[in-house]
Amino acid sequence: MSSLPVAVVLPELLAALQHAPQVLLNAPTGAGKSTWLPLQILKDGNIHGKIILLEPRRLAARNVAQRLAELLNEKPGETVGYRMRTETCVGPSTRLEVVTEGILTRMLQNDPELTGVGLVILDEFHERSLQADLALALLLDVQQGLRDDLRLLIMSATLDNARLQQTLPDAPVITSEGRAFPVERRYQSLPTHPRFDEAVAMATAELLRQESGSLLLFLPGVGEIQRVQEHLASRVGRDVTLCPLYGALSLNEQRKAILPAPAGMRKVVLATNIAETSLTIEGIRLVVDTAQERVASFDPRTGLTKLLTQRISQASMIQRAGRAGRLESGICLHLIGAEQAERSALQSTPEILQSDLASLVMDLLLWGCPDPCQLTWLNPPPEVNLAAARGLLARLGALEGDRLSSRGQKMAAMGNEPRLAAMLVAAQSDDEKATAAKLVAILEEPPRSGNSDLMAAFSRNQPNWQQRAQQLLKRRNSRGGMPDSNNIANLLAQAFPDRIARRRGLDGRYQLANGMGAMLDSDDALTRHEWLIAPLLLQGSHSPDTRILQAIAVDIEGLTRACPQLLEQSDTVEWDDAQGTLKAFRRSQIGKLTLNVKPLAKPSENELHQAMLNGIREKGLSVLGWTPEAEQYRLRLHCASRWLPEYTWPDVSDDALLATLERWLLPQMSGVHSLRALKALDVKTALQNLLDWSLRQRLDSELPGHYTVPTGSRIAIRYHEDNPPALAVRMQEMFGEATTPSIAEGRIPLVLELLSPAHRPLQITRDLRAFWAGSYRDVQKEMKGRYPKHVWPDDPANTAPTRRTKKYS
């Protein structure tokens, strides 16, 4: 075993673990980092306490534990054990535990000091799963605050060293050169015809004819696996066995794919990227890589996740190629042009940047960390996704401010995805708990039969669902009642209130309570039901409607009686412009879905006013009677915020005014019971409710509605959103004024529109002194002839102003 490549760097690695809290290990596929190195660290690493080895996937965790135990001539559960969601195999003498990601997070939450653990190894870290990033952030927090003796080893064949070293600048980087066996990497673009599935099958069959050994074929998803398997079945010899391998298969079915082929047989393993990780698939020396993967991308706007098929990163190509060199020299055929491969991203996009973060936020709150910025992240979680996560947790009743509510704490303790945890916590009786546990088991590993009726799945008793349900009941300390289908709708509504759906056509279209559209096949038996709850949805990458994967029919009246909190009542107004009346209605809704509408025959004034405010928000501010005085008052407030920003002026944008109707408009609505009366309401006086007394005084003094000219006339100042304020005044009334008037503490000069005696424009100026001394002479000559009865002095700046002709001067 010492011939493994990683053995060369073992002394350097053991030395680094003695003095560095974090160590980075680059070791190629087949180097022995997962299935040999942990035992050497356990033996010679001078680690005080257990070693926890994190593997991203259940199949890898179990197989790594099995292999490590075999090297000790033991069975799993002795020196080496494992823990995963549905299975635990550890004993009192276990010193090395192989765990999956969610298990490590729960271990940290239950015991932040990780008592008795000396080293945590994060394997296959290149995958950058959400849980791996969270585990790293929590482990670094533990090292900084609780356990400066805890050691952390991060390893993969393709680490993002630049980002890791930026985050962990003091961590030694150890590199194991070389691979156990050479791999020849070939590149071949797929033809545009025939279709993808058939073209992949043809390329795979051709490689099988040319080369010996078993083959591993990487495909983006289960659909492609099934279709390519059909095409391959007629293209390979009788000595070739076809074995699918993907995460939704049971562990037993997955193990069939990794066991050696029977004597005299070859096998083709058709796999998703589950096979990139620490799996030694017996007999593989050929790899065909379609260079594609299917990734989940969360849309914070809709709260749904869509599956996207995309080109893999160069790091993933290296990982896949390495599968061909685990046991002997091999060949990897990448079904992509070499130039295209070189243009691929170096690393895969971390899950944290494109995932639903509700579970992450709940874990952080349970950790006592409401602000993710308090932790060290390789990539900080996006704020828009965090906001969507907090919104969901609030709807599920998990939050009190920026902390977990008592319900939220119970949900977090369950260790499930938040929606499923909400359903488990909502169950009270033993029968309800049994029902919720079975539902969670089904939704965690949904059937792939194509039947969208969740009730059909619930009626079955699959062993994996039963095992998982029993585990969940044990976590809830329940004796376990009988699963009862009558409880399903009420429990689902606790977790998926936004996914209650109402039929909106006869072609399988539904509308969800969150306002989105959803779709069933038009011939699906569920389409005969008007109301559904659809806990499992998939947002398509092209269709605007979401696909319903699992749903149940519901009696909406019975559901709202059992769960009255689902119902929201809102009072709305319909405007009858012709009659000048308002009609008030009370709507009962579940989210955006209206159950019934009742007219309010004699609503109280408060009810009517609230309905009016709702109507104004729906129609817009234009339904109010905006007089010129009201519009000018609003413009004065708008200008005040720009010209005198040191004072706290109210926001008078449309959005702000609509959001604060209760503050400024409602106090003026006493006695307003009709649309006519609403339009007659004094909007200017209402707007004054936005200002306290001192601010009103300041507005009137610094941005007055009128200006008193030298004759004593009060003339309105005309304010504008974009242009300077203007004063239109007859020229004779400004005689004696030597300088341009200004407002806003002298910061803003008025634009003077100087008018003739007939109120026609003569001059526009912002500099009255310059006008009197300059171009006034030309105006004087022309106006003396046209208006001889009026005064046109030679020195207007020092002449008494007048509103009258010479006869009365």
C-alpha positions as a printed Julia matrix, in Angstrom:
809×3 Matrix{Float64}:
   0.0     0.0     0.0
   2.96    2.33    0.5
   3.29    2.54   -3.3
   0.22    4.79   -3.41
   1.16    8.32   -4.55
  -0.12    9.98   -1.38
   2.34    7.9     0.7
   5.2    10.07   -0.59
   3.79   13.19    1.11
   2.64   11.43    4.3
   5.56   12.65    6.49
   5.07   16.23    5.27
   1.31   16.0     5.9
   1.71   14.57    9.43
   4.19   17.32   10.29
   1.81   20.01    8.97
  -1.06   18.66   11.07
   1.06   19.08   14.21
   1.52   22.83   13.88
  -1.19   24.13   11.48
  -4.89   24.29   12.39
  -5.88   23.88    8.7
  -4.04   21.91    6.01
  -4.84   21.68    2.28
  -4.07   18.46    0.35
  -4.11   18.18   -3.43
  -4.05   14.5    -4.3
  -5.09   13.1    -7.7
  -7.8    10.52   -8.18
  -6.52    7.1    -7.14
  -3.8     8.52   -4.89
  -5.25    6.83   -1.8
  -6.3     9.99    0.04
  -9.74    8.61    0.98
  -9.13    4.88    1.35
  -5.61    4.74    2.82
  -4.49    8.09    4.21
  -7.05    8.36    7.1
  -5.75    5.11    8.62
  -2.15    6.35    8.48
  -3.14    9.59   10.22
  -5.0     7.54   12.82
  -1.92    5.38   13.32
   0.94    7.92   13.19
  -0.63   11.37   13.23
  -0.57   11.92   17.0
  -4.2    13.03   16.84
  -5.83   13.28   20.25
  -9.37   12.03   19.75
 -11.5    10.68   16.95
 -11.14   11.47   13.29
 -14.27   12.53   11.4
 -14.06   11.96    7.63
 -16.71   13.86    5.65
 -17.85   12.33    2.37
 -20.38   14.22    0.21
 -22.54   11.23   -0.71
 -24.02    8.25    1.14
 -22.75    5.64   -1.28
 -19.2     7.0    -1.08
 -19.37    7.2     2.72
 -20.43    3.6     3.1
 -17.87    2.29    0.59
 -14.99    4.3     2.0
 -15.83    3.03    5.5
 -16.07   -0.54    4.17
 -12.68   -0.26    2.45
 -10.94    1.27    5.47
 -12.37   -1.43    7.74
 -11.2    -4.17    5.34
  -7.64   -2.8     5.47
  -7.77   -3.39    9.23
  -9.29   -6.85    8.74
 -12.38   -5.62   10.55
 -16.02   -4.93    9.85
 -17.53   -1.43    9.85
 -18.58   -0.46   13.36
 -15.3    -1.44   15.01
 -12.31    0.91   14.56
 -13.94    2.46   11.51
 -17.65    3.29   11.43
 -20.04    5.43    9.46
 -23.1     7.62    9.95
 -25.59    8.74    7.34
 -29.2     9.9     7.26
 -30.81    6.48    7.33
 -28.1     4.35    8.89
 -25.56    4.43   11.72
 -22.79    1.86   12.15
 -20.45    2.84   15.0
 -19.34    1.14   18.18
 -17.63    1.92   21.48
 -14.18    1.33   19.94
 -14.78    3.47   16.82
 -11.97    6.01   16.31
 -12.59    6.95   12.67
 -16.13    7.91   11.6
 -17.06    8.43    7.96
 -20.09   10.74    7.86
 -22.22   12.49    5.27
 -22.57   16.26    5.19
 -25.86   16.76    7.02
 -24.64   14.46    9.79
 -21.54   16.6    10.41
 -23.7    19.72   10.69
 -25.93   18.0    13.27
 -22.88   16.83   15.22
 -21.64   20.42   15.38
 -25.06   21.78   16.41
 -25.43   19.16   19.15
 -21.88   19.62   20.46
 -20.17   22.78   19.16
 -16.9    21.78   20.84
 -16.88   18.41   19.02
 -15.86   16.78   22.27
 -13.52   13.85   21.72
 -12.76   14.77   18.09
  -9.18   15.71   17.17
  -9.34   16.0    13.37
 -12.04   16.64   10.76
 -11.25   15.72    7.15
 -13.34   17.32    4.39
 -12.97   14.99    1.39
 -13.85   15.76   -2.24
 -14.06   19.42   -1.33
 -13.98   20.43   -4.99
 -17.71   19.71   -5.13
 -18.32   22.82   -2.98
 -21.68   21.59   -1.79
 -23.75   23.89    0.39
 -23.34   21.65    3.44
 -19.56   21.39    2.94
 -19.24   25.19    2.82
 -21.4    25.48    5.94
 -19.36   22.8     7.72
 -16.13   24.64    6.9
 -17.55   27.94    8.19
 -18.73   26.34   11.45
 -15.47   24.42   11.94
 -13.43   27.6    11.49
 -15.68   29.3    14.04
 -15.11   26.41   16.47
 -11.34   26.65   15.98
 -11.34   30.39   16.62
 -13.6    30.41   19.66
 -13.7    27.0    21.33
 -11.06   24.55   20.1
  -7.67   25.87   19.08
  -6.45   22.25   19.22
  -8.94   20.98   16.61
  -7.31   20.15   13.27
  -8.89   20.46    9.84
  -7.74   18.74    6.64
  -9.31   19.8     3.32
  -8.57   17.53    0.37
  -9.51   16.83   -3.23
  -7.95   16.11   -6.59
  -8.95   19.57   -7.83
  -9.01   22.12   -5.02
  -9.69   25.77   -5.77
  -6.35   26.67   -4.21
  -6.52   30.38   -5.02
  -9.77   30.9    -3.11
  -8.82   28.55   -0.27
  -5.45   30.21    0.23
  -7.08   33.64    0.14
  -9.44   32.54    2.92
  -6.89   30.42    4.83
  -3.58   32.22    4.11
  -1.63   30.34    6.79
  -2.74   26.84    5.75
   0.08   24.71    4.29
  -0.64   23.35    0.8
   0.62   19.81    0.21
   0.53   18.31   -3.27
   0.77   14.65   -4.15
   2.1    14.39   -7.7
   1.15   11.74  -10.21
  -1.65    9.28  -10.51
  -1.57    5.6    -9.84
  -2.03    4.75  -13.56
  -1.85    6.92  -16.69
  -5.06    7.96  -18.47
  -5.16    8.87  -22.14
  -7.63   11.74  -22.61
  -9.37   12.01  -25.98
 -11.77   14.69  -27.24
 -14.58   14.19  -29.76
 -17.43   16.57  -30.52
 -20.83   14.95  -30.89
 -22.53   15.34  -34.29
 -25.7    17.43  -34.37
 -27.54   14.45  -35.87
 -28.63   11.97  -34.59
 -30.08   13.09  -31.27
 -27.89   13.43  -28.18
 -28.94   10.14  -26.56
 -28.34    8.07  -29.68
 -25.07    9.85  -30.51
 -23.73    9.13  -27.01
 -24.74    5.47  -27.3
 -22.97    5.19  -30.68
 -19.73    6.75  -29.37
 -19.82    4.52  -26.28
 -20.43    1.34  -28.28
 -17.57    2.22  -30.63
 -15.12    2.66  -27.73
 -16.25   -0.67  -26.27
 -15.54   -2.38  -29.59
 -12.06   -0.86  -29.78
 -10.94   -1.36  -26.17
 -11.14   -3.98  -23.44
 -12.43   -3.54  -19.9
 -15.54   -2.12  -18.33
 -16.76    1.41  -18.98
 -18.11    4.3   -16.91
 -20.4     6.69  -18.81
 -21.17   10.11  -17.29
 -24.57   11.57  -18.22
 -26.33   14.71  -16.93
 -29.44   13.08  -15.44
 -31.69   10.1   -14.91
 -33.72   10.69  -18.08
 -30.6    10.57  -20.22
 -29.4     7.45  -18.37
 -32.64    5.62  -19.15
 -32.75    6.69  -22.81
 -29.07    5.99  -23.51
 -29.43    2.6   -21.8
 -32.22    1.74  -24.27
 -30.07    2.76  -27.25
 -27.04    0.88  -25.91
 -28.93   -2.36  -25.27
 -29.07   -3.11  -29.0
 -25.51   -1.98  -29.69
 -23.46   -4.03  -27.2
 -22.65   -7.72  -27.05
 -24.15  -10.28  -24.71
 -21.02  -10.07  -22.57
 -21.85   -6.48  -21.55
 -24.08   -5.68  -18.55
 -25.69   -2.23  -18.34
 -25.9    -0.77  -14.81
 -27.49    2.63  -13.97
 -26.05    4.62  -11.04
 -27.69    7.76   -9.63
 -28.58    9.22   -6.24
 -32.29    8.35   -6.27
 -31.54    4.63   -6.46
 -31.54    2.72   -3.18
 -28.13    2.03   -1.67
 -28.49   -1.65   -2.55
 -29.2    -0.81   -6.19
 -26.26    1.6    -6.23
 -23.96   -1.11   -4.84
 -24.85   -3.41   -7.74
 -23.31   -0.86  -10.11
 -19.96   -0.73   -8.3
 -19.44   -4.45   -7.74
 -17.2    -6.39  -10.19
 -18.82   -7.72  -13.34
 -19.45  -11.48  -13.34
 -16.64  -13.67  -14.71
 -16.36  -13.37  -18.47
 -18.59  -10.25  -18.52
 -17.95   -6.54  -18.94
 -20.17   -3.81  -17.65
 -21.16   -0.28  -18.6
 -22.07    1.91  -15.64
 -24.34    4.81  -16.7
 -23.92    7.41  -13.98
 -24.6    10.98  -13.02
 -21.81   12.97  -11.36
 -22.38   10.83   -8.25
 -19.53    8.7    -9.68
 -17.04   11.6    -9.62
 -16.48   11.09   -5.9
 -14.53    8.55   -3.84
 -15.95    5.46   -5.52
 -13.82    2.68   -6.87
 -16.04    1.02   -9.46
 -14.47   -2.37  -10.03
 -12.99   -3.13  -13.44
 -13.33    0.34  -14.96
 -10.58    1.37  -17.39
 -12.75    3.27  -19.89
 -14.63    6.52  -19.25
 -16.97    8.34  -21.62
 -17.68   11.87  -20.4
 -20.55   13.79  -22.01
 -19.11   16.92  -20.33
 -22.59   17.83  -19.1
 -24.22   17.96  -15.71
 -27.61   18.88  -14.31
 -27.5    21.46  -11.55
 -30.17   22.92   -9.32
 -30.56   26.69   -9.57
 -32.75   28.49   -7.03
 -34.88   31.42   -8.14
 -35.38   33.71   -5.09
 -38.2    35.53   -6.91
 -40.39   32.43   -7.15
 -38.93   30.4    -4.27
 -38.55   27.45   -6.64
 -35.58   25.51   -7.95
 -35.08   24.77  -11.62
 -32.79   22.13  -13.1
 -30.33   23.37  -15.7
 -28.19   21.22  -17.98
 -24.79   22.82  -18.47
 -21.21   22.11  -19.41
 -19.06   20.85  -16.54
 -15.94   22.62  -15.3
 -12.38   21.62  -16.15
 -12.01   20.39  -12.56
 -14.92   17.99  -13.06
 -13.43   16.77  -16.34
 -10.22   15.94  -14.48
 -12.21   14.14  -11.79
 -14.12   12.1   -14.38
 -11.01   11.23  -16.37
  -9.35   10.04  -13.17
 -11.96    7.28  -12.82
 -10.26    5.48  -15.75
  -6.94    5.21  -13.94
  -7.96    3.83  -10.58
  -6.91    0.2   -11.15
  -4.93    0.19  -14.41
  -4.03    2.46  -17.31
  -7.15    3.71  -19.05
  -8.81    5.94  -21.61
 -11.22    8.84  -21.11
 -13.24   10.01  -24.11
 -14.64   13.52  -23.54
 -17.58   14.09  -25.9
 -16.6    17.72  -26.45
 -14.04   19.47  -28.65
 -10.64   20.12  -27.09
 -10.99   23.88  -27.65
 -14.41   23.91  -26.01
 -13.01   21.99  -23.04
 -10.25   24.56  -22.63
 -12.83   27.36  -22.56
 -14.83   25.7   -19.78
 -14.82   27.22  -16.31
 -11.91   26.12  -14.16
 -14.1    25.25  -11.17
 -17.77   24.43  -10.7
 -20.05   27.13   -9.32
 -20.37   26.6    -5.55
 -23.85   25.51   -4.48
 -24.05   28.35   -1.95
 -24.31   30.87   -4.81
 -27.35   29.25   -6.48
 -29.22   27.32   -3.78
 -32.26   27.69   -1.57
 -30.67   28.91    1.67
 -33.59   28.29    4.07
 -31.82   25.33    5.71
 -28.57   27.29    5.91
 -30.27   30.27    7.59
 -31.99   27.98   10.1
 -28.68   26.26   10.87
 -26.98   29.64   11.35
 -29.73   30.87   13.69
 -29.48   27.64   15.68
 -25.74   28.28   15.83
 -26.51   31.7    17.32
 -25.37   33.6    14.25
 -28.15   35.8    12.78
 -25.64   37.62   10.55
 -23.77   35.28    8.15
 -21.01   37.91    7.88
 -19.87   36.86   11.35
 -18.51   33.63    9.86
 -15.69   32.98    7.38
 -16.93   31.87    3.95
 -15.11   30.91    0.79
 -18.06   32.55   -1.01
 -20.48   34.61    1.1
 -24.13   33.58    0.62
 -25.99   36.01   -1.71
 -28.16   38.52    0.14
 -31.13   38.06   -2.21
 -31.18   34.31   -1.49
 -30.81   34.98    2.24
 -33.79   37.36    2.11
 -35.91   34.73    0.36
 -34.88   32.17    2.99
 -35.84   34.47    5.87
 -39.18   35.14    4.19
 -39.96   31.43    3.98
 -38.92   30.79    7.59
 -41.15   33.65    8.71
 -44.13   32.16    6.82
 -43.45   28.81    8.5
 -43.53   30.47   11.94
 -39.87   29.74   12.61
 -38.76   33.31   13.34
 -39.18   35.88   16.08
 -37.37   38.93   14.79
 -33.85   37.78   13.9
 -34.01   34.73   16.16
 -35.62   31.33   16.02
 -39.04   31.11   17.66
 -39.77   28.18   19.95
 -41.37   26.49   16.92
 -38.28   27.32   14.88
 -36.01   25.76   17.49
 -38.04   22.56   17.37
 -37.84   22.62   13.57
 -34.07   23.13   13.6
 -33.62   20.28   16.06
 -35.27   17.91   13.58
 -32.4    18.3    11.13
 -34.7    18.29    8.1
 -35.27   20.78    5.34
 -37.37   23.6     6.94
 -40.67   22.85    5.2
 -40.5    19.17    6.14
 -39.42   20.08    9.67
 -42.46   22.37    9.95
 -44.71   19.45    9.03
 -43.07   17.15   11.58
 -43.36   19.74   14.35
 -47.01   20.49   13.48
 -48.01   16.85   14.05
 -49.33   16.42   17.6
 -51.08   13.07   18.01
 -49.26    9.78   17.47
 -51.26    9.15   14.29
 -50.38   12.62   12.98
 -46.72   12.05   13.79
 -46.75    8.73   11.97
 -48.45   10.39    8.99
 -45.98   13.29    8.92
 -42.98   10.94    9.21
 -44.15    8.87    6.25
 -44.86   11.98    4.19
 -41.37   13.33    4.88
 -39.82   10.0     3.91
 -41.72   10.02    0.61
 -40.91   13.67   -0.19
 -37.22   13.14    0.59
 -37.05   10.2    -1.83
 -40.08   10.63   -4.1
 -41.26    7.83   -6.38
 -40.05    7.86   -9.96
 -43.11    6.07  -11.34
 -44.48    9.15  -13.1
 -47.69    9.04  -11.02
 -48.19   12.54   -9.61
 -50.8    11.49   -7.01
 -49.06   11.56   -3.63
 -51.95    9.54   -2.17
 -50.91    6.59   -4.36
 -47.39    6.71   -2.98
 -48.7     7.08    0.57
 -50.7     3.87    0.21
 -47.51    1.89   -0.52
 -45.08    0.53    2.07
 -41.62    0.77    0.58
 -38.9    -0.46    2.96
 -36.74    2.67    2.58
 -39.73    4.92    3.43
 -40.65    2.78    6.44
 -37.08    2.79    7.73
 -36.78    6.56    7.35
 -40.19    7.16    8.97
 -39.21    5.06   12.0
 -36.02    7.07   12.36
 -38.0    10.34   12.29
 -40.5     9.05   14.84
 -37.65    8.08   17.14
 -36.28   11.61   16.83
 -39.7    12.93   17.92
 -39.85   10.47   20.84
 -43.09    9.08   19.46
 -44.41    5.62   20.17
 -45.72    5.69   16.64
 -49.37    5.57   15.69
 -50.9     4.57   12.38
 -50.36    6.72    9.28
 -53.75    8.18    8.37
 -54.4     9.62    4.91
 -57.08   11.9     6.42
 -54.29   13.91    8.06
 -52.24   14.46    4.91
 -53.8    17.7     3.65
 -53.7    19.44    7.04
 -50.05   18.51    7.57
 -48.96   19.51    4.08
 -50.69   22.86    4.52
 -48.43   23.59    7.52
 -45.36   23.24    5.32
 -46.55   24.26    1.86
 -49.26   26.92    2.27
 -47.93   28.74   -0.79
 -48.33   25.59   -2.89
 -52.07   25.2    -2.47
 -53.32   25.27   -6.07
 -56.61   25.99   -7.83
 -57.53   24.8   -11.3
 -57.71   27.57  -13.89
 -58.48   25.59  -17.02
 -59.3    22.17  -18.37
 -55.83   21.51  -19.75
 -54.02   20.78  -16.49
 -53.22   24.4   -15.6
 -53.39   25.53  -11.98
 -52.6    28.7   -10.08
 -50.61   28.45   -6.86
 -51.3    30.5    -3.76
 -48.03   32.34   -4.38
 -49.46   33.58   -7.68
 -47.43   31.36   -9.98
 -48.79   29.03  -12.61
 -48.34   25.26  -12.33
 -49.0    22.41  -14.71
 -50.13   18.79  -14.78
 -50.41   16.68  -17.91
 -53.88   17.25  -19.35
 -54.69   13.54  -19.02
 -53.52   13.31  -15.4
 -56.29   11.95  -13.17
 -55.68   14.73  -10.63
 -56.87   17.38  -13.09
 -60.5    16.51  -12.3
 -59.99   18.15   -8.88
 -60.36   21.91   -8.49
 -58.05   22.19   -5.48
 -54.67   20.54   -4.87
 -51.67   20.85   -2.58
 -48.48   20.36   -4.6
 -45.48   19.92   -2.27
 -43.1    18.86   -5.05
 -42.67   21.28   -7.94
 -40.03   21.71  -10.59
 -39.56   24.97  -12.4
 -38.75   24.34  -16.05
 -35.9    26.18  -17.7
 -38.08   27.22  -20.67
 -41.79   27.0   -19.72
 -43.29   29.84  -17.66
 -45.42   27.3   -15.76
 -44.0    25.11  -13.01
 -44.31   21.34  -13.29
 -46.29   19.57  -10.54
 -44.4    16.41   -9.59
 -46.42   15.3    -6.55
 -49.78   16.56   -5.3
 -52.96   15.52   -3.53
 -56.54   16.6    -4.04
 -58.05   18.57   -1.14
 -61.46   19.59    0.12
 -60.76   23.29    0.46
 -63.66   23.96    2.88
 -62.56   21.16    5.17
 -58.95   22.33    4.97
 -59.77   25.93    5.91
 -61.92   24.75    8.81
 -59.04   22.62   10.11
 -56.39   25.29    9.34
 -58.11   28.68    9.72
 -54.73   30.42    9.77
 -54.51   29.8     6.03
 -57.31   32.27    5.37
 -56.65   35.96    5.0
 -59.43   38.51    4.77
 -59.03   41.73    2.85
 -61.48   44.52    2.19
 -61.38   46.02   -1.26
 -63.25   48.69   -3.2
 -64.58   48.78   -6.72
 -64.94   52.25   -8.19
 -68.08   53.2   -10.09
 -66.95   56.35  -11.87
 -70.29   56.86  -13.58
 -72.31   56.89  -10.35
 -69.6    58.34   -8.16
 -69.97   55.56   -5.62
 -67.78   53.03   -3.91
 -68.67   49.36   -3.54
 -66.94   47.56   -0.71
 -66.22   43.84   -0.72
 -64.6    41.43    1.72
 -62.44   38.76    0.11
 -61.35   35.52    1.76
 -58.06   34.43    0.29
 -55.28   31.88    0.59
 -52.37   33.9    -0.69
 -53.35   35.06   -4.19
 -56.26   32.58   -4.46
 -59.73   33.98   -3.76
 -62.17   31.58   -2.12
 -65.19   33.89   -1.86
 -66.23   37.53   -2.12
 -68.97   39.09    0.01
 -70.31   42.64   -0.36
 -70.09   44.83    2.71
 -73.67   46.15    2.81
 -73.19   48.63    5.63
 -69.54   48.73    6.45
 -68.43   50.85    9.37
 -66.57   54.03    8.54
 -63.3    52.4     9.6
 -63.95   49.39    7.35
 -64.97   51.59    4.46
 -61.93   53.83    4.88
 -59.57   50.87    4.99
 -61.23   49.5     1.87
 -60.8    52.92    0.23
 -57.1    52.93    1.07
 -56.77   49.47   -0.44
 -58.57   50.74   -3.54
 -56.27   53.77   -3.8
 -53.25   51.48   -3.59
 -54.71   49.38   -6.38
 -55.74   52.29   -8.6
 -53.01   54.78   -7.81
 -52.89   58.32   -6.42
 -54.6    59.74   -9.51
 -58.0    58.8    -8.03
 -57.6    61.65   -5.54
 -58.58   65.25   -6.37
 -55.18   66.8    -7.01
 -55.79   70.54   -7.19
 -52.99   72.8    -8.5
 -52.39   73.86   -4.88
 -51.99   70.22   -3.77
 -49.65   69.43   -6.66
 -47.54   72.49   -5.87
 -47.38   71.56   -2.17
 -46.11   68.1    -3.1
 -43.53   69.64   -5.44
 -42.37   71.98   -2.67
 -41.76   68.97   -0.42
 -39.94   67.17   -3.23
 -37.72   70.21   -3.85
 -37.1    70.74   -0.14
 -35.51   67.3     0.16
 -33.05   68.25   -2.63
 -32.3    71.84   -1.65
 -32.33   71.5     2.16
 -31.19   67.89    2.66
 -30.04   68.49    6.22
 -33.67   68.41    7.38
 -35.79   65.24    7.56
 -38.32   65.9     4.79
 -40.85   63.15    4.05
 -40.57   61.06    0.9
 -43.45   62.09   -1.41
 -42.82   59.67   -4.28
 -45.81   57.65   -5.46
 -44.57   54.49   -3.74
 -43.92   56.28   -0.44
 -47.26   58.08   -0.41
 -49.15   54.88   -1.2
 -47.29   53.07    1.57
 -48.15   55.78    4.16
 -51.79   56.53    3.32
 -52.8    55.74    6.91
 -50.49   58.47    8.15
 -51.34   61.4     5.89
 -54.63   60.71    4.1
 -56.72   58.76    6.63
 -56.85   61.64    9.22
 -58.62   63.81    6.59
 -61.19   61.17    5.61
 -63.72   61.72    8.36
 -67.19   61.79    6.79
 -65.88   60.59    3.41
 -68.21   57.78    2.31
 -68.28   58.08   -1.48
 -65.97   58.46   -4.42
 -67.29   61.99   -4.99
 -66.47   62.92   -1.43
 -63.04   61.31   -1.74
 -62.27   63.35   -4.85
 -63.37   66.5    -3.0
 -60.99   65.83   -0.12
 -58.34   68.57    0.38
 -55.16   66.71   -0.58
 -52.91   69.67    0.26
 -54.15   69.73    3.86
 -53.75   65.95    4.01
 -50.14   66.17    2.87
 -49.43   68.53    5.76
 -49.96   65.55    8.08
 -46.55   64.32    6.94
 -44.83   67.25    8.68
 -44.6    68.3    12.29
 -45.27   71.93   13.2
 -41.64   73.1    13.0
 -41.1    71.49    9.6
 -44.3    73.06    8.27
 -43.04   76.46    9.41
 -39.68   75.87    7.76
 -41.33   74.84    4.48
 -43.53   77.93    4.44
 -40.6    80.23    5.21
 -37.91   78.66    3.01
 -40.0    77.28    0.13
 -43.08   79.51    0.3
 -46.06   79.07   -1.96
 -46.1    82.82   -2.73
 -43.64   85.7    -2.97
 -44.54   89.27   -1.96
 -43.26   91.64   -4.67
 -42.39   95.33   -3.98
 -45.97   96.45   -4.68
 -47.23   94.19   -1.93
 -48.86   91.71   -4.3
 -48.61   88.02   -3.22
 -47.76   86.11   -6.37
 -47.61   82.3    -6.56
 -44.22   80.69   -7.05
 -44.41   77.93   -9.65
 -42.39   74.88   -8.57
 -41.28   72.18  -10.97
 -39.78   68.72  -10.43
 -36.82   69.29  -12.78
 -36.66   73.06  -13.47
 -35.89   75.97  -11.1
 -38.83   77.69   -9.32
 -40.38   80.54  -11.31
 -42.23   83.79  -10.5
 -44.41   85.32  -13.26
 -44.94   89.06  -12.45
 -45.6    92.29  -14.33
 -42.36   94.22  -14.79
 -43.71   97.42  -13.17
 -44.34   95.54   -9.92
 -40.62   94.66   -9.67
 -39.38   98.23   -9.94
 -37.31   99.07   -6.89
 -36.07   95.45   -6.52
 -32.33   95.62   -7.2
 -31.46   91.9    -6.94
 -33.03   88.57   -7.83
 -35.2    87.11   -5.04
 -34.1    83.69   -3.71
 -35.53   80.93   -1.52
 -34.25   77.87    0.42
 -31.99   79.9     2.74
 -30.79   81.92   -0.27
 -29.52   78.84   -2.12
 -32.02   78.87   -5.0
 -32.64   82.07   -7.04
 -36.11   82.42   -8.55
 -36.51   82.53  -12.32
 -38.31   85.82  -12.99
 -40.77   85.8   -15.87
 -41.23   89.58  -16.31
 -44.55   90.34  -18.01
 -45.99   93.23  -20.0
 -49.05   95.17  -18.72
 -51.06   92.71  -20.83
 -49.39   89.78  -18.99
 -47.34   88.72  -21.99
 -43.69   87.6   -21.41
 -41.09   90.33  -21.94
 -38.01   88.8   -20.31
 -36.93   85.67  -18.39
 -33.98   86.18  -16.07
 -32.21   84.74  -13.03
 -30.11   87.93  -12.66
 -32.35   90.98  -12.15
 -29.44   93.38  -11.48
 -27.83   92.53  -14.84
 -31.19   92.87  -16.62
 -31.89   96.34  -15.22
 -28.39   97.47  -16.21
 -28.41   95.86  -19.65
 -31.13   94.55  -21.93
 -33.86   96.49  -20.07
 -32.98   99.47  -22.38
 -34.22   97.58  -25.42
 -37.41   96.54  -23.62
 -37.94  100.15  -22.47
 -37.72  101.56  -26.02
 -40.2    99.06  -27.42
 -42.68   99.2   -24.52
 -42.85  103.02  -24.32
 -44.42  103.07  -27.76
 -46.69  100.09  -27.17
 -47.83  101.01  -23.63
 -47.4   104.8   -23.36
 -49.78  105.08  -20.39
 -47.46  102.92  -18.24
 -44.28  103.92  -16.46
 -40.94  102.92  -18.14
 -38.29  104.66  -16.01
 -34.61  105.02  -16.89
 -33.53  103.65  -13.47
 -35.99  100.84  -12.64
 -33.89   99.51   -9.74
 -34.48  102.75   -7.86
 -38.0   103.56   -9.05
 -41.09  102.97   -6.93
 -43.03   99.94   -8.09
 -46.56  100.33   -9.31
 -49.62   98.35  -10.34
 -51.19  101.38  -12.03
 -50.86  103.6   -15.14
 -49.23  107.07  -15.19
 -52.63  108.7   -14.54
 -52.77  107.17  -11.08
 -49.05  107.14  -10.24
